[in-house]
């Protein structure tokens, strides 16, 4: 069985199918984790005020079963097949025909495609399997940040520690570079944050952005940070200008920076070494 997975095509196909299933789970994470966080904050605030925490239906990533928010119809196994079920249902709930967001199959398909590509690129190696973890986390963080402008510690902090743990065995870089990358990633955006705030009196980004860049530094090493910051800033600027021009997005309306860091981190994961050598002349 291991010998079969060593074949790049078989590993890529298996990873793509796994990615479809993981994408379905990521949809649950994207929807429920912010709600769970808000409930936890509300309970903590009530406790500090000496009040009784608000009573809500128990919610976790596993329970209750997924259901239609409009009619409460429980999603069956056959209605939860990644991408296929959405197509067969024509994007509508079987119980009440309410529309099902296109984002659900898009997240599933994107996760499957990126898993397959990363598996093909790295092969059946520790780096290949680690890349799947990083990609899944970046997809979840991107969607959550778009929705809520939050980058949950429940994802960013474990991601940082997993990166350091993998690089204790020099999977992507050596441990020293990973530790320096984590520190430099956090402190670089932290410094920009305070410089911008002291200059303008406004907050230009959130602490979640610092933690995400720290996690990327832990995974990829400090050598990839200049490329990651450059790419994220470039993508953010292009998207921000496009939003203002084509959707009348106001200049004072905040735009989440986490998605651009995530995209840049994914590019650095796959093509970081040649890009850095070509443009920055850093020996890796």
Steps between C-alpha positions, in 0.01 A plus 500: 500500500781744588675415175184584309469841668863565411382535141447878451182456297337267753600721793366808321170325420458371855587842641251668268220271619607559860497873430137485388403343832720738700345789309157387616626506859661841446158636407383396847806662661451822304136526602508377859835605647422877500162427664669284763752777566228765538308281743815440703570875514142570606525239776829646623360854502191385689719320753711814555182701564370235737212421268363168381647410160246499216346160433558368149466168325826302542720552197829340400671406176348152530153565644223558415476353152506743212157630411325760293493837684163578342288191571722292731518206256784269610756443227520128419815318392387494138433874513848565636718352226756771413409701187283220355213544747485874434479435127234229535294723730552788256625716782180479704390341827309175452263594779395856413680581171687788665819583306826347624797732469733434208788540742447151642592310182766761414680440831477123447626519142779745584621284788498190281691670218761655730548173686555316172744762373701510823516119508622494141758770572648352819426131447429247771728664755473666838514835321210394277281390789592808704405721204147360513468612863624850419274535196190392693574749778563785255171435318305506826676816619441675168125439502457585869694824462289601200183436700594638841840675472624253761788253486422255782775408744351150491654467153797739485671395823485121443616570144806680636591213733447236232738692273766511769449131578539399135812709460652339808556226242598751225194424285484844335791683658730462799366561850707814555357663186150395606532653846645822360225497237230477766649786701574718199158435347318614811724795580510635144124550473476599867748781427305610191179496705638730768677730255174544307296548817739758646510684167130498412322410824334205320552127512618371163476127577419258778710282726382195311704617201814504716432145615432374149826642366679354803349160412614533139847593622502191722408280203716655228784675685599864522639489145146488358364795699607781261339316208184426701459861613571633151252266332227557760536876475491488120191277489330707772567824315366364170186356661442813710522730199273270301240502778503879518474539121247231414289463817524852648670354806568798728856583598403497867344151478758252633629225273629182669873440444502136611381358164786670318751365751348155451528520120857626525586224747362237263708638214809507721435139604508378140725744315666696780857380454534575126313830530715615789821401322388675183381829650682543830819306444469313830688173509261226623 
